[in-house]
């Protein structure tokens, strides 16, 4: 079966619902934050620069190396490059909190990587897509509008954090009681969305799982390694290394799917590998959070 002939069930309503849920998650995380926490992170730029290096430079390079070694079909390879070119997903902030990592650092990295995605996503996609000869034929120019990026960041990151921060300061006792249930409810909603999307594409997924499972697992492990290795190389504390590992290993697959349907006509190989990434990085992220959170 030609993987690129598969029709993917994914619609704008699902994307909107996911964005609202992610904003809900960010609001819950903001209930645990203080302004002093952010000042501490911002006065340590080495942490932020290391995170940007891991996500924007090292991960795309490792992705290209994996593609050269494993030689997937061109559409799958381009899907891997696109995932590596996307910014971190804000689900990473929630997982960082479960792993007892530096949540403030995770949020700042998400905000920065999402903001500069307008430059680095098309840049990395074009560079590595053209560098790998089999993907040149299907590579097209990617153009992300400033307005779209600003709206997305505002809706799912900045506005929920601001509202959550002021809510915490206005109602401190209530916010403290609300924080834990908010995390449980919001993650439950997110899991419903993800596995609901999987159910809609169950037959397609079963058909191609043999082609994409190992690719995504290896790719995700490389992303996690990229974050941890970068933190280790710069001598960062374990708490910061956990944040970098999770932030690099959790990519914004929702943005990846949006770009695929907007600029690649929903190309089957790209869409399926990106969708499976969206599921698998939750599995790997929760696994790491469970292990690190118990320590």
C-alpha positions in Angstrom: 0.0 0.0 0.0 1.3 3.5 -0.9 1.6 5.3 2.4 1.1 8.7 0.7 -2.3 7.7 -0.7 -3.8 7.3 2.8 -6.4 9.9 3.8 -5.9 11.3 7.2 -8.9 12.2 9.5 -7.9 15.5 11.1 -9.9 18.7 11.2 -9.7 22.3 12.4 -12.2 21.7 15.2 -9.9 19.1 16.7 -7.0 21.5 16.5 -9.0 24.3 18.2 -10.1 22.0 20.9 -6.5 20.9 21.5 -5.3 24.4 21.7 -8.0 25.3 24.3 -7.0 22.2 26.3 -3.3 23.1 26.2 -4.1 26.7 27.3 -6.0 25.1 30.2 -2.9 23.1 31.1 -0.8 26.3 31.0 -3.2 28.1 33.3 -2.9 25.2 35.8 0.9 25.3 35.6 1.0 29.1 36.1 -0.8 28.6 39.5 2.5 27.2 40.8 4.7 30.1 39.5 6.0 33.3 41.0 7.7 36.3 39.3 10.9 35.5 41.3 11.1 32.1 39.7 11.3 33.7 36.3 13.9 36.2 37.4 16.2 33.4 38.6 16.0 31.7 35.2 16.5 34.9 33.2 19.6 35.7 35.2 21.1 32.4 34.0 21.1 32.8 30.2 23.4 29.7 29.8 20.4 27.5 30.6 18.2 29.1 27.9 21.0 29.1 25.3 21.7 25.5 26.0 18.1 24.6 25.5 17.9 26.5 22.2 21.1 24.8 21.0 19.6 21.4 21.8 16.3 22.0 20.2 17.1 24.2 17.2 20.5 22.9 16.1 21.5 19.6 17.6 18.1 17.8 17.2 17.7 18.6 13.5 21.3 17.5 12.9 20.8 14.2 14.7 17.6 13.7 12.8 19.5 14.0 9.5 22.0 11.4 10.7 19.2 9.0 11.6 17.6 9.4 8.2 20.9 8.8 6.4 21.5 5.6 8.5 17.9 4.2 8.4 16.9 5.4 4.9 13.1 5.7 5.3 10.9 6.5 2.4 11.1 10.2 1.3 7.8 11.3 2.8 8.6 9.7 6.2 12.1 11.3 6.1 10.6 14.7 5.4 8.1 14.1 8.2 11.0 13.4 10.6 12.7 16.6 9.5 9.6 18.6 10.0 9.0 17.3 13.5 12.6 18.1 14.4 12.1 21.6 13.0 9.1 22.4 15.1 9.3 24.2 18.5 8.7 22.4 21.8 5.1 21.6 22.7 3.7 23.2 25.8 2.7 19.7 27.1 6.3 19.5 28.0 5.7 22.1 30.7 3.2 19.8 32.4 5.4 16.8 32.1 8.3 18.8 33.5 6.2 19.6 36.6 5.5 15.9 37.1 9.2 15.1 36.7 10.1 17.7 39.3 12.2 19.5 36.8 12.7 23.3 36.3 9.2 24.2 35.1 10.0 27.9 34.8 12.9 27.0 32.4 10.7 24.7 30.4 8.0 27.4 29.9 10.5 30.0 28.9 12.1 27.6 26.4 8.7 26.9 25.0 7.8 30.6 24.6 11.2 31.4 22.9 11.2 28.4 20.6 7.6 29.0 19.6 8.3 32.7 18.9 11.3 32.1 16.7 9.7 29.1 15.0 8.8 31.5 12.2 12.5 31.6 11.3 13.9 28.2 12.4 11.1 25.9 11.3 11.2 26.8 7.6 15.0 27.2 7.8 15.7 23.7 9.2 13.1 22.1 7.0 14.5 23.7 3.8 18.2 23.0 4.8 17.9 19.4 5.7 15.1 18.6 3.2 17.4 19.8 0.4 20.5 18.2 1.9 18.9 14.8 1.8 18.4 14.1 -1.9 15.3 11.8 -1.8 13.3 14.5 -0.1 14.2 17.3 -2.5 11.4 16.3 -5.0 8.6 16.7 -2.5 10.0 19.6 -0.5 8.0 22.9 -0.9 8.5 26.3 0.5 7.0 26.8 4.0 5.7 30.2 4.9 4.4 30.7 8.5 2.6 34.1 9.0 3.6 36.3 11.9 0.0 36.7 12.8 -0.6 32.9 13.1 2.4 32.5 15.3 1.5 35.4 17.6 -2.1 34.2 17.9 -1.1 30.7 18.7 1.5 31.7 21.3 -0.9 34.2 22.9 -3.8 31.8 23.1 -2.0 28.7 24.4 0.9 30.1 26.3 1.1 33.8 27.2 -2.5 34.6 28.0 -3.0 31.5 30.2 0.2 32.2 32.1 -0.8 35.8 32.7 -4.3 34.9 33.8 -3.0 32.1 36.0 -0.3 34.3 37.6 -2.8 37.0 38.5 -5.4 34.5 39.7 -2.8 33.0 42.0 -2.0 36.4 43.5 -5.6 37.4 43.8 -6.8 34.1 45.3 -3.7 32.4 46.7 -5.5 29.9 49.0 -8.0 28.9 46.3 -5.3 28.7 43.7 -3.2 26.3 45.9 -6.2 24.0 46.3 -7.1 24.2 42.5 -3.5 23.5 41.2 -3.5 19.7 41.5 -7.0 19.0 40.3 -6.4 21.4 37.3 -3.4 19.3 36.2 -5.3 16.0 36.5 -8.4 17.3 34.6 -6.4 19.1 31.9 -4.2 16.1 31.2 -7.3 13.8 31.1 -8.8 16.1 28.4 -5.6 16.1 26.4 -5.4 12.3 26.5 -9.0 12.1 25.3 -8.1 14.3 22.3 -4.9 12.3 21.4 -6.5 8.9 21.7 -9.6 10.1 20.0 -7.6 11.2 17.0 -5.9 7.8 17.0 -9.3 6.0 17.1 -10.5 8.0 14.0 -7.4 6.8 12.1 -7.2 3.3 13.6 -7.3 1.4 10.4 -4.7 3.6 8.7 -2.5 3.5 11.8 -2.6 -0.3 12.0 -1.7 -0.5 8.3 1.5 1.6 8.6 2.6 1.1 12.2 5.3 -1.3 11.1 6.9 1.4 8.9 6.8 4.2 11.4 7.0 2.7 14.9 10.8 2.1 15.1 11.5 5.4 13.3 9.6 7.4 15.8 11.0 5.6 18.8 14.6 6.0 17.6 14.0 9.6 16.7 12.3 10.5 20.0 15.2 8.8 21.9 17.6 11.0 19.9 15.6 14.1 20.9 15.6 13.1 24.6 19.4 12.4 24.4 20.0 15.7 22.7 18.5 17.6 25.6 20.2 15.6 28.4 23.6 15.6 26.6 23.5 19.4 26.0 22.8 20.0 29.7 25.5 17.5 30.7 28.0 19.2 28.4 27.3 22.6 29.9 27.5 21.3 33.5 23.9 22.2 34.4 22.2 20.9 37.5 20.2 17.7 37.2 16.9 19.7 37.6 17.8 21.7 34.5 18.9 18.7 32.6 15.6 17.1 33.2 13.8 20.2 31.7 16.1 20.2 28.6 15.5 16.5 28.1 11.8 16.8 28.2 11.6 20.1 26.3 13.6 18.7 23.4 11.8 15.3 23.5 8.3 16.9 23.4 7.8 18.5 20.0 4.8 20.6 18.8 3.4 17.9 16.6 0.2 19.9 16.3 2.0 22.6 14.5 3.7 20.0 12.3 0.3 18.6 11.3 -1.0 22.1 10.6 2.0 22.8 8.2 1.5 19.4 6.5 -2.1 20.1 5.7 -1.4 23.7 4.8 1.6 23.2 2.6 2.0 19.5 1.7 -1.6 18.6 1.0 -1.8 16.2 3.9 1.0 14.0 2.5 0.4 10.5 4.1 3.9 9.7 5.2 4.5 13.0 6.8 1.1 13.2 8.5 1.2 9.7 9.9 4.7 9.9 11.3 3.9 13.3 12.9 0.6 12.1 14.4 2.4 9.0 15.9 5.0 11.4 17.3 2.2 13.2 19.0 1.2 10.0 20.8 4.6 8.5 21.4 6.2 11.5 23.0 3.4 11.5 25.6 4.3 7.8 26.4 8.0 8.5 26.6 7.4 11.8 28.5 5.2 10.3 31.1 7.6 7.4 31.5 10.5 9.7 32.2 8.3 11.9 34.5 7.3 8.9 36.5 10.9 7.7 37.0 12.3 11.1 37.8 9.2 12.2 39.8 9.6 9.4 42.2 13.2 10.3 43.1 
